[in-house]
Amino acid sequence: GEAMKNNETLTDLCLNGNGIGPDSMHVWGEALATNSTLLRLHLDDNRIGDVGASILGEALGTNSALQKLHLAQNHIGNTGCSRLSAGLSSNTALMELHVNRNEIGNEGGLALAQALRTNKTLILLQLNWNQIGVTASSALGEVWKHNSALTSLFLSAAFGGDVEEFEWDNVLQTNRTLTTLHLNTINLGDVGCSVLAKGLWTNPTLTELHLEYNSIRDAGALALGEALKTNCALKVLNLRWNQIGDTGGSALGEALKTNSNLVSLDLHTNKIGDVGFVCLCKGLVINQTLAVLVLNSNCIGSSRCSMLGKTLERNRTLMALQLDNNRAMDQSAKKILHEAAKKRPGFHLST
């Protein structure tokens, strides 16, 4: 910290996992307040707590250089987040804030929402694995509707309350800058997924959507399938570790017939069987954009594997298909699949 006060060359400093506590943060705050060269500061996995975060927040109020601040796993709670937010509200340089796996709750979330109303530079916010309550999540949602800077939001397991009926549709229908959204492990369910899908119908900017571990079943997948028929932006859809069966898989296959932008569809560890696989293959016969399809650990058997050969004869864009750990698929079926894959140079098939 003392060395940083007069340093005029260092741009990147990584001090992750060094046991840094709140007592040593005062000198860091003084250094950052006036430092004009440091662009990236990594303090993940320390123990700076609310005191340290408050000191950094004060420094952010005057610092005009720092662009990326990593504070994951630092025991930061509401007070620390509120002070960080106060600094963020007037800061004109910070572009990324990483506060994953802390102890931020409702009060801290509300302060962050207030800061984002005025901040114009932050483009990436990582809040994964915190305890933001319903009131704060609603306030943040209102801000995200109109925020014109944020492009990437990481909110996996960020909410302590029930967000099943959070108005994701209004956020996506209004926001015009967000490109990446991570909502893994927030107990979205079919209801929440259907609400979110409504926003995808007309959203023109979101290119990546991650929905792992959300108890999404066929009804949620049906809603997503309908959205994909009209959505013109989404390129990556991650639905790993859900409970989507043949009906949902079929809906997604039907969507592939008209969707012209999706590049990667990940359905690892769901409940899709032969019927869903056939519908996905039929969709791929017409689709000309999907490059990666992940179907590991589903319920696909041997009886419909010949469909892949017919699919690859027509489809020229799919370059990777993962079918590992489909226990109902025997060795003879896998052989048929690999023979079909050999006819496509560069095609990667894993069974």
Secondary structure, 3 states (H helix, E strand, C coil): CHHHHHCCCCCEEECCCCCCCHHHHHHHHHHHHHCCCCCEEECCCCCCHHHHHHHHHHHHCCCCCCCEEECCCCCCCHHHHHHHHHHHHHCCCCCEEECCCCCCCHHHHHHHHHHHHHCCCCCEEECCCCCECHHHHHHHHHHHHHCCCCCEEECCCCECCCCCCCCHHHHHHHCCCCCEEECCCCCCHHHHHHHHHHHHCCCCCCCEEECCCCCCCHHHHHHHHHHHCCCCCCCEEECCCCCCCHHHHHHHHHHHCCCCCCCEEECCCCCCCHHHHHHHHHHHHHCCCCCEEECCCCCCCCCCCCHHHHHHHHCCCCCEEECCCCCCCCHHHHHHHHHHHHCCCCCEEEC
